[in-house]
Amino acid sequence: MFCIRKNLPKYLLFAIGTSVPFVAAAQYSETDEPSARPVWVKQKAITEAFRFSVLTAPDDSEYVAPRALKIYDRRTAKLVQAFSNIDSGSPHVGANSLVTIVDANFDGQPDIMLAMDSGGAGPNNTASFYLYDPMGCRFVLDQKLSSLTQVRINRDRTISSFGRGGCCVYGEERYRYIGNQLTLVFSQVTEASNAEKATVTTGRRINGKMKYVTRTVMD
């Protein structure tokens, strides 16, 4: 495996001659209706180096669930990387909009955000993040970032995650990449005990450690 760097900016590095992991064929019964079978859907999102296709499985709603991801070199149209056995719910986006291009770790490289689950009534929606590694010329799943809910990438180079537990508990966590590690730097959880009283616990990273303060808020 090697990367072509000549006459290309950093964000255009791509893998050539990469061994591609085998993606298992979609499993379905011959008696299934054609509309119930998984299909590959070309994604609207592209980068200057790559295009993407997602294996989608229909559910009982109007949405589909991603089951596998293929990454193609736009210049040669060759398959350069693939991820199989993706286990997800049905995110509330169109079948050709499951992939979004972001710079999740602020290194100037285009990363993949793959919509995974709507989160239900929470709404604690989730996504999987595949970060581009320019040294290895490949995308790598970031397990920790992918475990967060309602992720928002901020202009101040932080990443926010929002969540709700039922009607009365909600909060935010904020992260930074420190030494290439996703690190919690701020959190705030509000728990309402009744319509007039809530407990707010706020945490901030100070001198490398999270410090927490709890206060009671009256309406």
N, C-alpha and C positions, 0 to 999 in steps of 0.2 A: 504494500500500500504506500502511495506517496501522494503529495499534494502539488498541484501546479501553482507556483507563486509568481512566476515571471509576468510582469505587466499587469498584475492584478492587485487591487487593494486588499487589505486584510480580510474584509468581510466577504470577499469573493472566493476564498479558499474552498476547494471542494475535493472530494475523494475520487481517485481514479484507480481502477484495478482492485477495488475493495471486495473482499469475500462477503457475500450478502447472506445473512442468516435465512434459512429456509422458512417460508411462511406456509403453515399448514393450509391445505385447501379448506374452503368453507364447508362445514358439515350440515347437511340437510337431507331430508328424506325425499325419495323420488315422488312420493305422494304429496309433498308440500305444493301449495299453490306457488306459481312463479313470483308473485308479489311478496311471499313470505320468506324467500331465499335471500341470503346475504349477497350484496353486490358491491363492486368497487366503484367509488365515486371520486372523480377528479375534483380537487379542491380549488376554490377561487384564489386562495392565498398562495403567493409564490415569493421567492427571493430571486436575486439576479443569478444565483447559481443553481437553485433547486426548484422543483415542483413536487406536489404531494398527491397521494391518493389514499383514501380510507375505505376499508372494508366495513360496510354498514349493514346492521341487522335490524329489520323493522320490529316494532313492538305493537301494542294494542292502540297506541295513539298515533298522531300524525308525525311523530319524531322517530329518529333512528338511533341505534347504539353503535359506537365505534368498536370494531373487533380486531382490526389490524391496521398498520400504517406502512406505506411504502414511500420511499424518498428517491427521486430521480434526478440525475444530472440534466439540467435544461439544455446544455450544449450538445450532449451526445444522445440524450433520451435514454441512457442506460440506468437500470436500477442499481443504486449504490448502497442502500441500507434499507432494512425492514424490521418492523417490530410486530410480533404476533401475539396471540393469546391475550389481547387486551380485554379486561373485564370491566364493563361500565354499565351505567344506567343509560337513560335516554335524555341527553341535554336538550334544552329548548332552543335549538338552533337548526338551521336547514342542513340537509345532508351534505351540501357542497361548502358549508361554512364551519365545519368542525375544527379546522386548523386555522389558527391565528399566528401571525409572526410578531414576536416581541423581542426585546433585549432584556431578558429577565434578570441577568446577573451583571448588567451594565459594563460589559467588556467590549462593546462595539460589534459583536457578532449577532446575526439573526438567529433567534431560538424559536422553538415550536411550542405553542400552547394548544393542546388537544382537548376540546370540551369533553367532559366525562359524565356529569350527572347534573340534573336540574336542582337537586337538593330538596325537592318537595316543598312543603309549606314554609320551611325555615326562613328565608331560602338559603340553605347552605350549599350552593352550587360548587362543583369541583372541576378541576382541569388537571391534566398531566403535562409536565413541562420537560421538554427534551432540549438540553443546553448543548450548543455547538462547541466542540473541543477542537480548536485549530491545530493543536499539536498531534492529536490522533486522527484528525480529519473525519470526525464522525459526531453524530448527535448522541448524547448520553442522558438517560432518564434521571432527573433529580428527584429522588424519592421524598425527601423532606419537604421541598417546595410543593410537590404534587399532593402531599397530605393535607395541605391547608385549604380552607374554604373561602369562597368569595375573594379571590386574590385580586389586588390592584397594584400595579407597578407605578410608583410615584416619581415625579420629576426630581425630587431631592435624593434620589438613589436609594430609597427605602422601598420595601414591599409590605403592603398592608393586607391583613387577613381579617375578615369580619365573620361573625358567627352568632347564631341565636339558638338558645335551648328553650323551646316552648314559648310561652307568652311573656315570661317574666325575667329571663336571663339573656343578656346580649353583651357583646364585647368586641374589642379590636386588639389585634396583635400587630406589631410593626417589627420588621426584620431588616438587617443589612448583611451583605456579604462581607465578612471580615476574614482575611486570609483564605478566600475561596470557600468559606463555610457560612451557610445561612445561619445568622445569629440573631436571637431575640434581643431587641433593644428597648421595646416599650410594650406595655399591655394595659388594658383597662377593661374590667368586667363590672357590669351593673346588674344587680339582682334586686328586683322590686318585691318587697314583702307584702305590700298592699298599695292602694292607689295614692297614698300620701307619703310613703316611706321607701327608700331604696338604699342599698349598701353598694358603695363604689370602691373597688380595689384597683389601685393604679401601681404599676411597676415600671421602673426605669433602670437601665444598665448604667451603673456608676462604678468606675474603676474596675471594669471587667466582671461585675457581679450585678444581678438583678436585685433591686431594693423595692419593697412593696409597702404601700400605705393604704389603710382602709379607713373610709369615712362614711358617715351616715348623712344622707341628703333628704330633707323634708320638702315636700311640695307646698 
